[in-house]
Amino acid sequence: MLIDAAFARTLARHLLDIHAVVLRPNEPFVWSSGWNSPIYCDNRLTLLYPDIRNAIADRLAAFMKSEYPDLDVVTGTATAGIPHAAWVADRLNLPMAYVRSKAKSYGMGNQIEGGVKKGQKTVVIEDLISTGGSVFSVVEALQFVDAQVLGVATLFTYGFDVAHARFQELGIPSHSLTDYSTLIEVALETGHIRQEDVTLLNRWRAEPSTWPR
């Protein structure tokens, strides 16, 4: 679910302008999953631009204050969600934690850093959701310690069916600042892609695991 349709267009334009999102319909990238993809997204580049990262944090904080007024702690995913979670927690004057993909093999062996106590209400902040594997492992780690995960908020989502189905299964809402459909619309309007590219991009979005076969 988009948090704000107008801001979604603004952020999509920013991501394109700073090359956090690169579209190559005819020269696909290869993801670590082995999928061929006409798009590559690196939202870490938003960290380089104070105006953009502040706009992201302001919009997330306002949304969470309105949607989750009884929030106890803001949780980020390691590593890309950590800075955004920290900025949002600062604006809301709330504790902040982050969750590793797995527990440390040394020291105290922590997976959750900063701490989320049993029964505390939290929202997970991620920078990008594709299939959702990383954010779901974070949710499961929080639920294991009996934290209440109220929702997930992300900067960008591809909106894949597999992730949508998993969120429904867990009964957790997913909120996004912008998404793939909005990005393609803005990319076409701003000349980053041509009209003939749209069909190809939509075909990939429908069947990413088998595209372009």
N, C-alpha and C positions, 0 to 999 in steps of 0.2 A: 504494500500500500504506500502510495506517495504521501509524504508528509505535507507538501505544499507544491501544487502543480506549477505555480509561477516561479518559485525558487528552483524547482527541478530544471526548468529551462535555463535559468541563469547559471546554475552549477554545471550543467551540461556544456554550455558555451565556455565556461572557465576551463573545464577539463580538456576540451578540445584545443583551446588557445595555448595552454601551457604544455600540451603534448602528454598529459597524463593518460589520455586515451588516444591511441593511434589506430586508424582504420586502414586496412590494406586488403580490400576485397579480392584482388587478383594476385596478391603475394602473401598468402596466409602465414601466420605464425604457428608454431607448435607449442602447445601448453605442456606442462609437466605431466599431465594426465595422458598425454599422447594425442589429444584432440587437435585437429587442424582448426584454426580460428582466424577469421578476417579482422579480429579486433584484439588489441592488447591494452590492458588497463593497469596503470601504476599510480594509484592515488597517493602514494608517499610523496609524490612531487608537489602536492598541495602544501606540504610542510615548508616549502621554500618561499611561499607567498603569504605574508602576514594578512593581507586584506581578505584573501580567499579562505584561509584557515580560520580566521576570526568570524567570517560570515557563516561558515560551517558550524562552528562551535555555538555561535549565537542562536542559530536556527534550531539546532539539536536541543540546546538548553531550554529554549522557549517551549518547544514541543513537549519535552519531558516534564517541565514544570506544570504544563497544562494537563497532559495526559496521565501523568503518574505523580500526583502531588504528594503522595505518602512514601516516596522512594527513600530507601535507607542508604544505598551505596551505588555508585556508578562503576560498572565493570568493563574493562577493555580486553580485547583479544590480543594475545602476543603474536607478532609484535606491532602490526600495523594499526591496531585499534587503540594502542596505549596512549599516544599523544592526544588523540581526539577525546578519549575518555577523561584524561587529566584536565583538559581545558573545559570540558562540560562540567565536571565535578567542581572545578574552581568557581565557575559561574553560579552553580547551584549551592555552593558552600556545603558540599557533601563529601563523605569519605570516598576514596577511589581504590579499586583493586584491579588486578589483571590476572589472567589465567594462561598458563603455559599450555602447549599442546600435549605435554606429558610431564609428570613429576620429575624434579631434578634427581640425578643419581648421586648427589653428594649433599653435604650439609644436612639441613633439616628435611630434605626431600620434598619441599613444597611444590605443589602445582598451582595453587592459588596464592598470589602474592598480595600483601596489603590486608587480606583477610575479609571474608564475608561470613558472618555468623549465621548459625542455624535460625531459620525463620525470617531473616532479613530480606527485604524486597529489593531487587536489583534489575537493571536493564543492561543488556550487553551491547556494547558499541563495537562494530566491525567496520572496516573500510570498504570491503567488497564481498559480495556473495555470488558465487557461481553455483556449484552443486551444493554448497553449504556444509561440506564436511568439517572444516575447521571450526566454524561457529557452533555446530552441533556438539562437537567434543567439549567445547567450553560450557555449553548449557548442561550437558550431562555431568561434568565435573562439579558445577554449582549445585545441581539437584542432588548429587551424591552426598553433599554436606547439608542437605535440607534447606538450602536457600530458595527463596521464591523468585523465579525468573519471570518477570512480568512481560517482557518482550525483548526484541532485538531491533536495534537501529543501525542502519548502514548508510554509507555515503552513496554507494552504487550497487545495483543488483541487475543481473542478466534476466531475472525472472524465469529461470528454468523450472519446468514442471516438477522435476525431481526434488528441488529445494522446497517448492510450494507444498508438495505433498507431505514432506517431512515436518514442516512447520505445523501443518494441520494435524498430523499425527500426534505431535507433542502438545498441541493446544496452545501454542505460543504465537502471538501476532508478530509480524515482521514489518518494519517501517523503513522506508528508504527516502533519501534526499533527492535522488534522481535514478532513472532506470534506462534500460536498453532502448525501449521504444522512444522515449523522450530524446535520448542522445541521437538516434538516427534521424529524427525529425529536424533537430537543430543542426546536425551535420549537413543535411541536404540544403537547408535554408542558407547556411553560411558558406557553402561551396566546398566543404571538406570531402564530400562524395557527390557523385552524379546520380541522376534519376535511375539510370540503368543499373547502378550498384544496389539499389534498394531491394530488388527481388532476390538477389544473391544473399544479401545480409539477412533478409527475412527467412530464407530457406535454411541458412545456418542456424538461426535462432530456434527454428522448429525442430531440427534434427542435428544438434551439435556433435553428437558422438559418431555419426556416420558421414557427415559432410566432409568433402564434396562428392563422395561416392553416391 
